[in-house]
Amino acid sequence: MSSIFLKDEALNKSPAIVGFEIARYLKKSGRPRVSIFDVVDQFKRETWFSSNSFLYGLTFLYSVGLIDFDEPYLICRDAN
């Protein structure tokens, strides 16, 4: 069975770190809804960016309850 956490993976590409970068961008935007296309455009030049790392970062944020989806938007959930 494959795992999304790999011991040989670069730390800056791990789902928790990528999720943190995405969450920081969403918080800095100040909007409750942000287009996923805007988020991808923001990060596509980063060294860690790949479709897999981005998807795993979003999956991490969704699994811990920080974001929700309303196609094509990411919805920031209130995390006191």
Secondary structure, DSSP 8 states (H G I E B T S, - for coil): ---SS-TTS-GGGSHHHHHHHHHHHHHHHT-SEEEHHHHHHHHTTSTT--HHHHHHHHHHHHHTTSEEEETTEEEE----
